[in-house]
Amino acid sequence: MYRTVAAYPDPLLAHIVRGRLEAEGITAWLADEHSVIMNWDWRLALGGVKVRVATEQFAQARALVRELDGGAFAILADDDATLPACRETWSSRIAYFALFALSLPLPWSRRSMARG
């Protein structure tokens, strides 16, 4: 028998939780995942994507989900961390300029036929 440990409106969040549970040795699967993906506007009516585990592992899984929801596994920024090097180059700047300049219509003025 299986029980629902958590439900998420976004399938990506449900996959993250399922992956974390499986990393801890808890067998988990997702219910209503494909229904939520195909009918995005029904996701709240269906109750979201449900993360389900075996009844024997429910207490351990519930404790882990509470830790996840509380931010226990969040990656905190180091104070000594340096910013990554800027990956923007002159060629990328030229490419962006060409994209925006050439894809936008350029305004110009026309003479009116009435003026002659």
C-alpha distances in whole Angstrom, upper triangle without the diagonal:
4,7,10,13,16,18,21,24,25,23,25,24,20,21,23,20,17,20,21,17,18,21,20,18,14,12,12,12,14,14,17,19,21,22,23,25,27,27,28,29,26,24,25,24,21,20,20,18,15,14,10,9,6,6,9,11,11,14,16,15,16,19,20,19,22,24,24,25,27,29,29,29,32,35,38,41,44,47,49,47,49,49,48,51,52,51,54,57,60,58,55,57,60,57,55,59,59,56,57,61,60,58,59,62,65,67,71,74,75,79,79,81,83,84,86
4,7,9,12,14,17,20,21,19,21,20,16,17,19,16,14,17,18,14,15,19,18,16,12,10,9,9,11,11,14,16,19,19,20,22,24,25,25,26,23,21,21,21,18,17,17,15,11,10,6,5,4,5,9,9,8,12,14,12,13,16,17,16,18,21,21,21,24,26,26,25,28,31,34,38,40,44,45,44,46,45,45,48,49,48,50,53,56,55,52,54,56,53,52,55,56,53,53,57,57,54,56,59,62,64,67,70,72,75,76,78,80,81,83
4,6,9,11,15,18,19,18,20,18,15,17,18,15,13,17,17,14,15,19,17,16,13,12,10,10,11,11,14,16,19,19,19,22,24,24,24,25,22,19,19,19,16,14,15,13,9,8,5,6,6,6,9,9,7,10,12,10,10,14,15,13,16,18,18,18,21,23,23,24,26,29,32,36,38,42,44,42,44,44,44,47,47,47,49,52,55,54,51,53,55,53,51,54,55,52,52,56,56,53,54,57,61,62,66,69,71,74,74,76,78,80,81
4,6,7,11,14,16,15,17,15,12,14,15,12,12,15,15,13,15,18,17,17,13,12,10,10,9,9,12,13,17,17,16,19,21,21,21,22,19,16,16,16,13,11,11,10,6,6,4,7,9,9,12,11,8,11,13,10,9,13,13,11,13,16,16,15,19,20,21,21,23,27,30,33,36,39,41,39,42,41,41,44,45,44,46,49,52,51,48,50,52,49,48,51,52,49,49,53,53,50,51,54,57,59,63,65,67,70,71,73,75,76,78
4,7,10,14,15,15,16,13,11,13,13,10,10,14,13,10,13,16,15,15,12,12,9,10,10,11,14,15,18,19,18,20,23,23,22,23,21,17,17,18,16,13,12,11,7,6,6,7,10,10,12,10,7,9,10,7,6,10,10,8,10,13,12,12,15,17,17,18,20,24,26,30,32,36,38,36,39,38,38,42,42,42,44,47,50,50,46,48,51,48,46,50,51,48,48,52,52,49,50,54,56,58,62,65,67,70,71,73,75,76,78
4,7,10,12,12,13,10,8,11,12,9,10,13,13,12,14,17,16,17,14,14,11,11,10,11,12,13,17,17,15,17,20,20,19,20,18,14,14,15,13,10,9,8,6,5,7,10,13,14,16,14,11,12,13,9,8,11,11,7,9,12,11,10,13,15,17,17,18,22,24,28,31,34,36,34,37,36,36,39,40,39,41,45,48,47,44,45,48,45,43,47,48,44,45,48,49,46,47,50,53,55,58,61,63,67,67,69,71,72,74
4,7,9,9,11,9,7,11,12,10,11,14,15,14,16,19,19,20,17,16,13,12,9,9,10,10,14,14,12,14,17,16,15,16,14,10,10,12,10,7,6,5,4,6,9,12,15,16,19,17,14,16,17,13,12,15,14,11,12,15,13,12,15,17,19,19,20,23,25,28,32,35,37,35,37,36,36,39,39,38,40,43,46,46,42,43,46,43,41,44,45,42,42,46,46,43,44,47,50,52,55,58,60,63,64,66,68,69,71
4,5,7,9,6,6,10,11,10,11,14,15,15,17,19,20,21,18,18,14,13,10,11,11,10,13,13,10,12,15,15,13,14,13,9,9,12,11,8,5,5,7,8,12,15,18,20,22,20,17,19,19,15,14,17,15,12,13,16,13,11,15,16,18,18,18,21,24,26,30,32,35,33,34,33,33,36,36,35,37,40,43,42,38,40,42,40,37,41,42,38,38,42,43,40,40,43,46,48,52,54,56,60,60,63,64,66,68
4,7,9,8,8,11,13,13,14,17,18,18,20,22,23,25,22,21,17,16,12,12,10,10,12,11,8,10,13,12,9,10,10,6,7,10,9,7,4,6,9,11,15,18,22,23,26,23,21,23,23,19,18,20,19,15,17,19,16,14,18,18,21,21,20,23,25,27,31,34,36,34,35,33,33,36,35,35,36,39,42,41,37,38,41,38,36,39,40,36,36,40,40,37,38,40,43,45,49,51,53,57,57,59,61,62,64
4,5,6,7,9,10,11,13,15,16,17,19,20,22,23,21,20,17,15,12,12,11,9,11,12,8,9,12,12,9,12,12,8,10,13,12,11,7,7,10,12,15,18,22,24,26,24,22,24,23,19,19,21,19,16,18,19,15,14,18,18,20,19,19,21,23,25,29,32,34,31,32,30,30,33,32,31,32,36,38,37,34,35,37,35,32,36,37,33,33,37,37,34,35,38,41,43,47,50,52,55,56,58,60,61,63
4,5,5,6,9,10,10,12,14,15,16,18,20,21,19,18,14,12,9,10,9,6,9,10,8,7,11,12,10,13,13,10,12,15,13,12,8,6,9,10,13,16,20,22,25,22,21,23,22,18,19,21,19,16,18,19,16,16,19,19,21,19,19,21,24,26,30,33,35,32,33,31,30,33,33,31,33,36,39,37,34,36,38,35,33,37,37,34,34,38,38,35,37,40,43,45,49,51,53,57,57,60,62,63,65
4,5,5,6,9,10,11,12,14,15,16,19,20,19,18,15,13,11,13,13,10,12,14,11,10,14,15,13,16,16,13,15,18,16,15,11,9,12,12,15,18,21,24,25,22,21,23,22,18,19,20,18,15,18,18,14,14,18,17,19,17,16,18,21,23,26,29,31,28,29,28,27,29,29,28,30,33,36,35,31,33,35,33,31,34,35,32,33,36,37,34,35,39,42,44,48,51,53,56,57,59,61,63,64
4,5,5,6,9,10,11,12,14,15,17,19,17,17,14,13,11,13,14,11,14,15,13,13,17,17,15,17,17,13,15,18,16,14,11,9,10,10,14,16,20,22,23,20,19,20,19,16,16,17,14,12,14,14,11,11,14,13,15,14,14,16,19,21,25,28,30,27,29,28,27,30,30,29,31,35,38,37,33,35,38,35,33,36,38,34,35,39,39,37,38,41,44,46,50,53,55,58,59,62,64,65,66
4,5,5,6,9,10,11,12,14,16,17,15,14,10,9,7,10,11,9,12,14,11,12,16,16,15,17,16,13,14,17,14,12,9,6,7,6,10,13,16,19,20,17,16,18,17,13,14,16,14,11,14,15,12,12,15,15,17,15,16,19,22,24,28,31,33,30,32,31,30,33,33,33,34,38,41,40,36,38,41,38,36,40,41,37,38,42,42,39,41,44,47,49,53,55,57,61,62,64,66,67,69
4,5,5,6,9,10,10,12,14,15,14,13,10,9,8,11,12,9,12,15,13,13,16,18,16,19,19,15,17,20,17,16,12,9,10,8,11,13,17,20,21,18,17,19,18,14,16,17,14,12,16,16,13,14,17,16,18,15,16,18,22,24,27,30,32,29,31,30,29,31,32,31,33,36,39,38,35,37,39,36,35,39,39,36,37,41,41,39,40,43,46,49,52,55,57,61,62,64,66,68,69
4,5,5,6,9,10,11,13,14,14,14,11,12,11,14,16,13,16,18,16,16,20,21,19,22,21,18,19,22,20,18,14,12,12,10,13,14,18,20,21,18,17,19,17,14,15,16,12,11,14,13,10,11,15,13,14,12,13,14,18,20,23,27,28,26,28,27,26,29,30,29,31,34,38,37,34,36,38,36,34,38,39,36,37,41,41,39,40,44,46,49,53,56,58,62,63,65,67,68,70
4,5,5,6,9,10,11,13,11,12,9,10,10,13,15,13,17,19,17,17,21,22,20,22,21,18,19,21,19,16,14,11,10,8,10,11,15,17,18,15,14,15,13,10,11,12,9,7,11,11,8,9,13,12,13,11,13,16,19,22,25,28,30,28,30,29,29,32,33,32,35,38,41,41,37,39,42,39,38,41,43,40,40,44,45,42,44,47,50,52,56,59,61,64,65,68,70,71,72
4,5,5,6,9,10,11,9,8,6,7,8,11,14,12,15,17,16,17,20,21,20,23,22,18,20,22,19,17,14,11,10,7,9,9,13,15,16,13,13,15,13,10,12,14,11,10,13,14,11,13,16,16,16,14,16,19,22,25,28,31,33,30,32,32,31,34,35,34,36,40,43,42,39,41,43,41,39,43,44,41,42,45,46,43,45,48,51,54,57,60,62,66,67,69,71,72,74
4,5,5,6,9,10,9,10,8,9,11,14,17,15,17,20,19,19,22,24,22,25,24,21,23,25,22,20,17,14,13,10,12,12,15,18,18,15,16,17,15,12,14,15,12,11,15,14,12,14,17,16,15,13,15,17,20,23,26,29,30,28,30,29,28,31,32,32,34,37,40,40,37,39,41,39,38,42,42,40,41,44,45,43,44,48,51,53,57,60,62,66,67,69,71,72,74
4,5,5,6,9,9,10,10,12,13,17,19,17,20,23,21,21,25,26,24,27,26,23,24,26,23,21,19,16,15,11,13,12,15,18,18,14,14,15,12,10,12,12,9,9,12,11,9,12,14,13,12,10,13,15,18,21,23,27,28,26,29,29,28,31,33,32,35,38,41,41,38,40,43,40,39,43,44,41,42,46,47,44,46,50,52,55,58,61,64,67,69,71,73,74,76
4,5,5,7,5,7,7,10,12,15,18,17,20,22,21,22,25,26,25,28,26,23,23,25,23,20,18,15,13,10,10,9,12,14,14,10,11,12,9,7,10,10,7,8,12,11,10,13,15,15,14,13,15,18,21,24,27,30,32,30,32,32,32,35,36,36,38,42,45,44,41,44,46,44,43,46,47,44,45,49,50,47,49,52,55,58,61,64,67,70,71,74,76,77,78
4,5,5,5,6,7,9,12,16,19,17,20,23,22,22,25,27,26,29,28,24,26,27,24,22,20,17,15,11,12,10,12,15,15,11,13,15,12,10,13,14,11,12,15,15,14,16,19,18,17,15,18,20,23,26,28,32,33,31,33,33,32,35,37,36,39,42,45,44,41,44,46,44,43,46,47,45,46,49,50,48,49,53,56,58,62,65,67,71,72,74,76,77,79
4,5,7,9,10,13,15,19,22,20,23,26,25,25,28,30,28,31,30,27,28,30,27,25,23,19,18,14,15,13,15,18,17,14,15,16,13,11,15,14,11,13,16,14,13,16,18,17,15,13,16,17,21,24,25,29,30,28,30,31,30,33,35,34,37,40,43,43,40,42,45,43,42,46,47,44,45,49,49,47,49,53,55,58,62,65,67,71,72,75,77,78,79
4,6,9,11,14,17,20,23,22,25,27,26,27,30,31,30,33,31,28,29,31,28,25,23,20,18,15,15,12,14,16,14,11,13,13,10,9,12,12,9,11,14,13,12,16,17,17,14,13,16,18,21,25,26,30,31,29,32,33,32,35,37,37,40,43,46,46,43,45,48,46,45,49,50,47,48,52,53,51,52,56,58,61,65,68,70,74,75,77,80,80,82
4,6,9,13,16,19,23,22,25,27,26,27,30,32,31,33,32,28,29,31,28,26,24,21,19,15,14,11,12,14,13,10,12,13,10,10,14,14,11,14,17,16,16,19,20,20,18,17,20,22,25,28,30,34,34,33,36,36,35,38,40,39,42,45,49,48,45,48,50,48,47,51,52,49,50,54,54,52,54,58,60,63,67,70,72,76,77,79,81,82,84
4,6,10,13,16,20,19,22,24,24,25,28,29,28,31,29,26,26,28,25,23,21,18,15,11,10,7,8,11,10,7,9,11,8,7,11,12,10,12,15,15,15,17,19,20,18,17,20,23,26,29,31,35,36,34,37,37,36,40,41,40,43,46,50,49,46,48,51,48,47,51,52,49,50,54,54,52,54,57,60,62,66,69,71,75,76,78,80,81,83
4,7,11,13,17,17,19,22,22,23,25,27,27,29,27,24,25,26,23,21,20,16,14,10,9,6,7,11,10,8,10,13,11,9,13,15,13,14,17,18,17,19,22,22,21,20,23,25,28,31,34,37,38,36,39,39,38,41,42,41,44,46,50,49,46,48,51,48,47,51,51,48,49,53,53,51,53,56,59,61,65,68,70,74,75,77,79,80,82
4,7,10,14,13,16,18,18,19,22,23,23,25,23,20,21,23,19,18,16,13,10,7,6,5,7,11,12,9,10,13,12,9,12,14,12,12,16,17,15,17,20,20,20,19,21,24,27,30,33,36,38,36,38,37,37,40,40,40,42,45,48,47,44,46,49,46,45,48,49,46,47,51,51,48,50,53,56,58,62,65,67,71,71,73,76,77,78
4,7,10,10,12,15,15,16,18,20,20,22,20,18,19,20,17,16,14,10,8,6,5,7,9,13,15,13,13,16,15,12,14,17,15,14,18,19,17,18,22,22,22,21,23,25,29,32,34,38,39,37,39,38,37,40,40,39,41,44,47,46,43,45,47,44,43,47,47,44,45,49,49,46,48,51,54,56,60,63,65,68,69,71,73,74,76
4,7,6,9,11,11,12,15,16,16,19,17,14,16,17,13,12,10,7,6,5,6,9,12,15,17,15,14,18,17,14,15,18,16,14,18,19,17,18,21,22,22,21,23,25,29,31,34,38,39,37,39,37,37,39,39,38,40,43,46,45,41,43,46,43,41,45,45,42,43,46,46,43,45,48,51,53,57,60,62,65,66,68,70,71,73
4,5,8,9,10,12,14,14,15,17,14,12,14,14,10,10,9,6,5,7,7,10,13,15,18,17,16,19,19,16,17,20,19,16,19,22,19,19,23,24,25,24,26,28,31,34,37,41,42,40,42,40,39,42,42,41,42,46,48,47,43,45,47,44,43,46,47,43,44,47,47,44,46,48,52,54,57,60,62,65,65,67,69,71,72
4,6,5,6,9,10,10,11,13,11,9,11,11,8,9,7,5,7,9,11,14,17,19,22,21,19,22,23,19,19,23,22,19,22,24,21,21,25,25,27,26,27,29,32,35,38,41,43,41,42,41,40,42,42,40,42,45,47,46,42,44,46,43,41,44,45,41,42,45,45,42,43,46,49,51,55,57,59,62,62,64,66,68,69
4,6,5,6,9,10,10,13,12,9,12,13,10,11,8,5,8,9,12,15,18,20,23,21,20,23,23,19,20,23,21,18,21,23,20,20,24,24,25,24,25,27,30,32,36,39,40,38,39,37,36,39,38,37,38,41,44,42,39,41,42,39,38,41,41,38,39,42,42,39,40,43,46,48,52,55,56,60,60,62,64,66,67
4,5,5,6,8,10,13,11,10,14,14,11,13,10,9,11,13,15,18,21,23,26,25,23,27,26,23,24,27,25,22,25,27,24,23,27,27,29,27,28,30,33,35,38,41,43,40,41,39,38,40,39,37,39,41,44,42,38,40,42,39,37,41,40,37,38,41,41,37,39,42,45,47,51,53,55,58,58,60,62,64,65
4,5,5,6,8,10,8,8,11,11,8,11,9,9,11,14,16,19,22,24,27,26,24,27,28,24,24,27,26,23,26,28,25,24,28,28,30,29,29,32,34,37,40,43,45,42,43,41,40,42,41,40,41,43,46,44,40,42,44,40,39,42,42,38,39,42,42,38,39,42,45,47,51,53,54,58,58,59,62,63,65
4,6,5,5,8,7,5,9,10,8,9,7,7,10,13,16,19,22,24,27,26,24,26,27,23,23,26,24,21,23,25,22,21,25,25,28,26,26,29,31,33,37,40,42,39,40,38,37,39,38,37,38,41,43,42,38,40,41,38,36,39,40,36,36,40,39,36,37,40,43,45,48,51,52,56,56,58,60,62,63
4,6,6,9,9,8,12,13,11,13,10,9,13,15,18,21,24,27,29,27,26,29,28,25,25,28,26,23,25,27,23,23,26,26,28,27,26,28,31,33,36,39,41,38,38,36,35,37,36,34,35,38,40,38,35,37,38,35,33,36,36,33,33,37,36,33,35,37,41,43,46,49,50,54,54,56,58,59,61
4,6,9,9,9,13,13,12,14,12,12,15,18,20,24,27,29,32,30,29,32,32,28,28,31,29,26,29,30,27,26,30,30,32,30,30,32,35,36,40,43,44,41,42,39,38,40,39,37,37,40,42,40,37,38,40,36,35,38,37,34,34,37,37,33,35,37,41,42,46,48,49,53,53,55,57,59,60
4,5,5,7,10,10,10,12,11,12,15,18,21,24,27,29,32,31,29,31,32,28,28,31,29,26,28,30,27,26,29,30,32,31,31,33,35,37,41,43,45,42,43,40,39,41,40,38,39,42,43,42,38,40,41,38,36,39,38,35,35,38,38,34,35,37,41,42,46,48,49,52,52,54,56,58,59
4,5,5,9,10,10,12,10,11,15,18,20,24,27,29,32,30,28,31,31,27,26,29,28,24,26,28,25,23,27,27,29,28,28,30,32,34,37,40,42,39,40,37,36,38,37,36,36,39,41,39,36,37,39,36,33,36,36,33,33,36,36,32,33,35,39,40,44,46,48,51,51,53,55,57,58
4,6,7,8,10,11,11,13,16,20,22,26,29,31,34,32,30,32,32,29,28,30,29,26,27,29,26,24,28,28,31,30,30,32,34,35,39,41,44,41,42,39,39,41,39,38,38,41,43,42,38,39,41,38,35,38,38,34,34,37,37,34,34,36,39,41,44,46,48,51,51,52,54,56,58
4,6,5,6,9,8,11,14,17,20,24,26,28,31,30,27,29,30,27,26,29,28,24,26,28,26,24,27,28,31,30,30,32,35,37,40,43,45,42,43,41,41,43,42,41,41,44,46,45,41,42,44,41,38,41,41,38,37,41,41,37,38,40,43,44,48,50,51,54,54,56,58,60,61
4,6,5,6,5,8,11,14,17,21,24,25,28,26,24,26,27,23,22,25,24,21,22,25,22,20,23,24,27,27,26,29,31,33,37,39,42,39,40,38,38,40,39,38,39,42,44,43,40,41,43,40,37,40,41,37,37,41,41,37,38,40,43,45,48,51,52,56,56,58,59,61,63
4,5,5,6,9,11,15,17,21,24,25,28,26,24,25,27,23,22,24,24,20,21,24,22,19,22,24,27,27,26,29,31,33,37,39,42,40,41,39,39,42,41,40,41,44,46,45,42,43,45,42,39,42,43,39,39,42,43,39,40,42,45,46,50,52,54,57,57,59,60,62,64
4,5,8,11,13,16,18,22,24,25,28,27,24,27,28,25,23,26,26,22,24,27,24,22,25,27,30,30,30,33,35,37,41,43,46,43,45,43,43,45,44,44,44,47,50,48,45,46,48,45,42,45,46,42,42,45,45,42,42,44,47,48,52,54,55,58,58,60,62,63,65
4,6,8,9,13,15,19,21,22,25,24,22,24,26,22,21,24,24,21,22,25,23,21,25,26,28,28,29,32,34,36,40,43,45,43,44,42,42,45,44,43,44,47,49,48,45,46,48,45,43,45,46,42,42,46,46,42,43,45,49,50,54,56,57,60,60,62,64,66,67
4,7,8,11,13,17,19,20,23,22,19,21,23,19,18,21,21,17,19,22,20,18,21,23,25,25,26,29,31,34,37,40,42,40,42,40,40,43,43,42,43,46,49,48,44,45,48,45,42,45,46,43,42,46,46,43,44,46,49,51,54,57,58,61,61,63,65,67,69
4,6,10,12,16,19,20,23,22,19,21,22,18,17,20,19,16,18,20,18,16,20,21,23,23,23,26,28,31,35,37,40,37,39,37,37,40,39,38,39,43,45,44,41,42,44,41,39,42,43,39,39,43,43,40,41,44,47,48,52,54,56,59,60,62,63,65,67
4,7,10,13,17,18,21,19,17,20,20,16,16,19,18,14,17,19,17,16,19,20,22,21,22,25,28,30,34,37,39,36,38,36,36,38,38,37,39,42,45,43,40,42,44,41,39,42,43,39,40,43,43,40,41,44,48,49,53,56,57,61,61,63,65,67,68
4,6,10,13,15,17,16,14,16,17,13,13,16,15,12,15,18,15,15,19,20,21,21,22,25,28,31,34,37,39,37,39,38,37,40,40,40,41,44,47,46,43,44,47,44,42,45,46,43,43,47,47,44,45,48,51,53,57,59,61,65,65,67,69,70,72
4,7,11,12,15,13,11,14,14,10,10,14,12,10,13,15,13,14,17,18,19,18,20,23,26,29,32,35,37,35,37,37,36,39,39,39,41,44,47,46,43,44,47,44,42,46,47,43,44,48,48,45,46,50,53,55,58,61,63,67,67,69,71,73,74
4,7,9,12,10,9,12,13,9,10,14,13,12,15,17,16,16,19,21,21,21,23,26,29,32,35,38,40,38,40,40,39,42,43,42,44,47,50,49,46,48,50,48,46,49,50,47,48,51,51,49,50,53,56,58,62,65,67,70,70,73,75,76,78
4,6,8,7,6,10,10,7,9,13,12,12,15,17,16,17,20,21,21,20,23,26,29,33,35,38,40,38,41,41,40,43,44,43,46,49,52,51,48,50,52,50,48,52,53,49,50,54,54,51,53,56,59,61,65,68,70,73,74,76,78,79,81
4,5,5,6,10,10,9,11,14,14,14,17,19,19,20,23,24,23,23,26,29,32,36,38,41,43,41,44,44,43,46,47,47,49,52,55,54,51,53,56,53,52,55,56,53,54,58,58,55,57,60,63,65,69,71,73,77,77,79,82,83,84
4,5,5,8,10,10,11,14,15,15,17,19,20,21,23,25,24,24,27,31,33,37,39,43,44,43,46,46,45,49,50,49,52,55,58,57,54,56,59,56,54,58,59,56,56,60,60,58,59,62,65,67,71,74,75,79,79,81,83,85,87
4,6,8,9,10,11,13,14,16,17,19,20,22,23,25,24,24,27,30,33,37,39,42,44,43,45,46,45,49,50,50,52,55,59,58,55,57,60,57,56,59,60,57,58,62,62,59,61,64,67,69,73,76,78,81,82,84,86,87,89
4,6,6,6,9,10,11,12,14,16,16,18,20,21,20,20,24,27,29,33,35,38,40,39,42,42,42,45,46,46,49,52,55,54,51,54,56,54,52,56,57,54,55,59,59,56,58,61,64,66,70,73,75,78,79,81,83,85,86
4,6,5,6,9,10,10,12,14,15,16,18,20,19,20,23,26,29,32,35,38,40,39,41,41,41,45,46,46,48,52,55,54,51,53,56,53,52,55,56,53,54,57,58,55,57,60,63,65,68,71,73,77,77,80,81,83,85
4,5,5,6,9,10,11,13,14,15,17,19,18,19,22,25,28,31,33,36,39,38,41,41,41,45,46,46,49,52,56,55,52,54,57,54,53,56,57,54,55,59,59,57,58,61,64,66,70,72,75,78,79,81,83,84,86
4,6,5,6,9,10,11,13,14,16,17,15,16,20,23,25,29,31,34,36,35,38,38,39,42,44,44,46,50,53,53,50,51,54,52,51,54,56,53,53,57,58,55,57,60,63,65,69,71,74,77,78,81,82,83,85
4,5,5,6,9,10,10,12,14,15,14,15,18,21,24,27,30,33,35,33,36,37,37,40,41,41,44,47,50,50,47,49,51,49,48,51,52,49,50,54,54,52,53,57,59,61,65,68,70,74,75,77,79,80,82
4,5,5,6,9,10,10,12,14,14,15,18,21,24,27,30,33,35,34,37,37,37,41,42,42,44,48,51,51,47,49,52,50,48,51,53,50,50,54,55,52,53,56,59,61,65,67,70,73,74,76,78,79,81
4,6,5,6,9,10,11,13,11,13,16,19,22,25,27,30,33,32,35,35,36,40,41,41,44,47,51,51,47,49,52,50,48,52,53,50,51,54,55,53,54,57,60,62,66,68,71,74,75,78,79,80,82
4,5,5,6,9,10,11,9,10,13,17,19,23,25,28,30,29,32,32,33,36,38,38,40,44,47,47,44,46,49,47,45,48,50,47,48,51,52,50,51,55,57,59,63,66,68,72,73,75,77,78,80
4,5,5,6,8,10,10,11,13,17,19,23,25,28,31,29,32,32,32,36,37,37,39,43,46,46,43,44,47,45,43,46,48,45,45,49,50,48,49,52,54,56,60,63,65,69,70,72,74,75,77
4,5,5,6,9,9,11,13,17,19,22,25,27,30,29,32,32,33,37,38,38,40,44,47,47,44,45,48,46,44,48,49,47,46,50,51,49,50,53,55,57,61,64,66,70,70,73,75,76,78
4,6,5,6,5,8,10,14,15,19,21,24,27,26,29,29,30,34,35,36,38,42,45,45,42,44,47,45,43,46,48,46,46,49,51,49,49,53,55,57,61,64,66,70,71,73,75,76,78
4,5,5,6,6,8,12,14,18,20,23,26,24,27,27,28,31,32,33,35,39,42,42,39,40,43,42,40,43,45,42,42,46,47,45,46,49,52,54,57,60,63,66,67,70,72,73,75
4,5,8,9,10,13,15,19,22,24,27,26,28,28,29,32,33,34,36,39,43,43,39,40,44,42,40,43,45,42,42,45,47,44,45,48,51,52,56,59,61,65,66,68,70,71,73
4,6,8,9,13,14,17,20,22,25,24,27,27,29,32,33,34,36,40,43,44,40,41,45,43,41,44,46,43,43,47,48,46,46,50,52,54,57,60,63,66,67,70,72,72,74
4,5,5,9,10,14,16,19,22,21,24,24,25,29,30,31,33,37,40,40,37,38,42,40,38,41,43,41,41,44,46,44,44,48,50,52,56,58,61,65,66,69,70,71,73
4,6,9,10,14,16,19,21,21,24,25,26,29,31,32,34,38,41,42,39,40,43,42,40,43,45,43,43,47,48,46,47,51,53,55,59,61,64,68,69,72,74,74,76
4,6,9,13,15,18,20,19,22,22,23,27,28,29,32,35,39,39,36,37,41,39,38,41,43,41,41,44,46,44,45,49,51,53,57,60,63,66,67,70,72,73,75
4,6,10,12,16,18,16,19,19,20,24,25,26,29,32,36,36,33,34,38,36,35,38,40,38,38,41,43,41,42,46,48,50,54,57,59,63,64,67,69,69,71
4,7,9,13,14,13,16,16,17,20,22,23,26,29,33,34,31,32,36,34,33,36,38,36,36,40,41,40,41,45,47,49,52,56,59,62,64,67,69,69,71
4,6,9,12,11,14,15,16,20,22,23,26,30,33,34,31,32,36,35,33,36,39,37,37,40,42,41,42,45,47,49,52,55,59,62,64,67,69,69,70
4,6,9,7,10,11,13,17,19,21,23,27,30,31,29,29,33,33,31,34,36,35,35,38,40,39,40,43,45,47,50,53,57,60,62,65,67,67,69
4,5,5,9,11,13,17,19,22,24,27,31,32,30,31,34,34,33,35,38,37,37,40,42,41,42,46,47,49,53,56,59,62,64,67,69,69,71
4,6,8,11,14,17,19,22,25,28,31,33,31,31,35,35,33,36,39,38,37,40,43,42,43,46,47,49,52,55,59,62,64,67,69,69,71
4,6,10,12,15,18,21,24,26,29,31,30,30,34,34,33,35,38,37,37,40,42,42,43,47,47,49,53,56,59,63,65,68,70,69,71
4,7,9,12,15,18,20,23,26,28,26,27,31,31,30,32,35,34,34,37,39,39,40,44,44,47,50,53,57,60,62,65,67,67,68
4,6,9,12,15,17,20,23,25,23,24,28,28,27,29,32,32,32,34,37,37,38,41,42,44,47,51,54,57,60,63,65,64,66
4,6,9,11,14,17,20,22,20,20,24,24,23,26,28,28,28,31,33,33,34,37,38,41,44,47,50,54,56,59,61,61,62
4,6,8,12,14,18,19,17,19,22,22,21,24,26,26,27,29,31,31,32,36,37,40,43,46,49,53,55,58,60,60,61
4,6,9,11,15,16,15,16,19,20,19,22,24,24,25,27,29,30,31,35,35,38,41,45,48,51,54,57,59,58,60
4,6,8,12,13,12,12,16,16,16,18,21,21,21,24,26,26,27,31,32,34,37,41,44,47,50,53,55,54,56
4,6,10,11,9,11,14,14,14,17,19,18,20,22,24,24,26,29,30,33,36,40,43,46,49,52,54,54,55
4,7,8,6,7,11,11,11,13,15,15,17,19,20,21,23,26,27,30,33,36,39,43,45,48,51,50,51
4,5,5,6,9,10,11,12,14,15,17,18,20,21,23,26,26,30,32,36,39,42,45,48,50,49,50
4,5,5,6,9,10,10,12,14,15,16,18,20,21,24,24,27,30,33,36,39,42,45,48,47,47
4,5,5,6,9,10,10,12,14,15,16,18,20,23,23,27,29,33,35,39,42,44,47,46,47
4,5,5,6,9,10,10,12,14,15,16,18,22,22,26,28,32,35,38,41,44,46,46,47
4,5,5,6,9,10,11,12,14,15,17,20,20,23,26,30,33,36,39,41,44,43,44
4,5,5,6,8,10,10,12,14,15,18,18,22,24,28,31,34,37,39,42,41,42
4,5,5,6,9,10,10,12,14,17,18,22,24,28,31,34,37,39,42,42,42
4,5,5,6,8,10,11,12,16,17,20,23,27,29,33,35,38,41,40,41
4,5,5,6,8,10,11,14,14,17,20,24,27,30,33,35,38,37,38
4,6,5,6,8,10,13,13,17,19,23,26,29,32,34,37,36,37
4,6,6,6,8,12,13,17,20,24,26,30,32,34,37,37,38
4,6,5,6,10,11,14,17,21,24,27,30,32,35,35,36
4,6,6,8,8,12,15,18,21,25,27,30,33,32,33
4,6,8,9,12,15,19,21,24,27,29,32,32,32
4,7,9,13,16,19,21,25,27,29,32,32,33
4,6,9,13,16,18,22,24,27,29,29,30
4,6,9,13,15,19,20,23,26,26,27
4,7,10,13,16,19,21,24,24,25
4,7,10,13,16,19,21,21,22
4,7,10,13,16,18,17,19
4,7,9,13,15,14,15
4,6,9,12,11,12
4,6,9,7,8
4,5,6,7
4,6,6
4,5
4
